[in-house]
């Protein structure tokens, strides 16, 4: 696993045959690109898969404000929430509703549920008719010492793809780096899944869980 964001960026620069950097504060194009784009690309790759090292659980705080229509309650999402994976909601009758959330802020609902979504993400809020909500989500993990080595490889490949044209002015190299990223991401997802997926984790989260 990487010891720092600089180490991950240097892995990306190595893939491009570019000179390494010592810090993001160096006065050169490589360091400026790393400083400007690292954080956004890190979040992009985190959102691409429910990584075991970035999974977190939370009970949401119900807000005093309420939606204007359609839903009855608003809940504040955690500040470090990048993507909701699953929710556990409790209705007014005390019934538990499990909802699968897929793909960032675009949510799909299954399991024979109503065609009307049980909840929606609006900005940094979750709106619903449920009286209590818990979520399983992808955390905005910044500690590189917690990253899986395969995630490091995928993130470095994504950074290399982002920087390829800016540093080398090569469309073919950029295409190769994107292909490398897709391959690295697929391998990382497979390895992460073999260590225990969120579907495995949900047993801890949902079993015997009543508000």
N, C-alpha and C positions, 0 to 999 in steps of 0.2 A: 504494500500500500504506500501511497505517496506521503511524504512528510510535509508538503506545502503546495499551495497553488503554483508557485514558481517551478517546482519540480515537474508538475503535470504539464505546464506550458513548455518547459524545456524538452519534454518527451515529444511534444507536438512539433517543436522547432527542429528537433533531430530528424523527424520523419521527412521534413522539407529540405534537409541539408543546410539549415540556417544556423547561425551562431547562437550559442546559449546566452541567457541573461542571468544576472545575479539577483536583481530585484526588479519589481515593476516600476521603480522610480528612475531607472536609467534613461538618459536622454537619447533614445534611438527608437526607430519605428517598431522594432520587435517588442520592446517593453511597453510602448504606448498601446499597441494592439492588444497585448495581454491584459494590461490594466483596464482597457475599455471593454473588452469582450469576454473575459474569463467568467465573470459572475453570471452573465446572461446565458452563456453556453452551458455552464454547470447546471443551472436551473432547467434548461431545456432537456438535458440528458437525464436529470433526476425525474422529470415529468414523464419520460418515455417508458417507464416501467416501475412497478411497485417494489423497489429494491428493499431487501430485508434490513439493511443497515439504516434506511431512512423511513421505516414504518413507525407511526406513532398513533396513540389513541387519546381521545379527549371527550369529556362531557362538555357540551356547548352551553354557554350562558345565554339565557333568554333575555332579549332586549325589551325595554319599556315600549319602544316604538313598535308599531304593527304595520303590515302591508296595507296599501290602500284598498286592494280587492284581491279575490281569488284565494289568498291564504290568510291564516289567523295569527301566526306568530313569526317573529324574526329572531335568529340566533347569530351571534358573532362567531365567525370562523377564527381559529387561532392565527396569530400574526405569521407563524412559520408554515402555514398550510399552502402547499403547492397544488395539490390535487386530492380530492375526496375519493376514496376507494370504495368504502361501504358506510352505510348508516344503520343505526338501530334507533327506531323511533317508537315512542309510546303515545297512543291515542288517548282520548278522553275516557274511554272505557277500560284503559289499562292494557290494551292489546299491544303486542310487540310486532312491528313491521320491519322486515329486513329488506333493504333496497340495495341493488347493485349500481354503482356509479362508474361510468366508463368515460375516459377521455377529457380530462381537464374540466372546463366549465360546461361542456356539452354532456348532458347526462342522459342515459338510457335506462329504462326500468323493465324488469322482467319478472319471471316467476308467477305469472298469472295475475299480476297486479292490475289495477285500474289503468285505463288509457290516460287518465289525468295523473301526472307525476306527483308523487308524495312530497317531493321537495324540489326546489330549484336553487341554484347558486346565482345570486345577484350581487355583483361587486365582491365585497368581503363579508357578505351575509348569506345565511341559508334561510330560506322562507319555507314554511310548511304549516300544516294544520295539526301537527303533533305537539303534544304538551311537554315532551322532553326528547332530547336527541343526543346520541353519542355517535362519534365518527371514528373510522379508521382512515388515516390519510398519509400522504407522502409529505414528509417534513423537508423544509428548506435546509438541508444539512450542509453546513459549511466546514466542519471539522474533517480535513482530508485524511487524518489518521484513522477515521472510521470507514473510509471508502474501501470497498472490495477491490483487489488488484485488477479484476476484469473490468470493473467500472472505470478505473483509472485509464486503462487502455482505450476504452470506448470514448471517454471524454477527451483524451489526447488526440485521438483520430478525428473527432468532431472539430476540435480547435485547429488542427492541421488543415482540414477541409476549408475552414473559414478563412485561414490566413494564406492559403496557397497562392491565390492570384495576387493578393496585395504584396506579398514578399517575393514571389518568383515570376509573376506575370505569365502563368502557364495554365490554360484552360484544361489541358489534358491531365496535369498534375492535380488540379482541383477535383476533376472527375474521379481520378484514382483514389484521392483521399476520402471522398464521399463514399466510394465503394468500400474502402477499408473501414470506414466508420460503420456502415450498415452491417458488414461482416462482424466487426468487433462487438457491436451492440447485440447482435443475435447470439453470439457466443456468451456474452456477459449475462444476458437474460436466461439462457439455458442453465448456466452454472448457478446463478442466483436461485432459480426455481428448484434446482436439485438440493439446495440447502434448506428449503422450506419456503413455500409461497404464501402470500396473504390468505389464500383459501385455507391453508393449514393453520395459519395464525388465528383465523376467525373463531376457532373453538374456544380459545382463551378469552376472546373478546365478547362472544355472544352467550356461551353456556352459563346458566345461572345468573344472567345479568337482568336485573329488574331495578327500576329507578326507585 
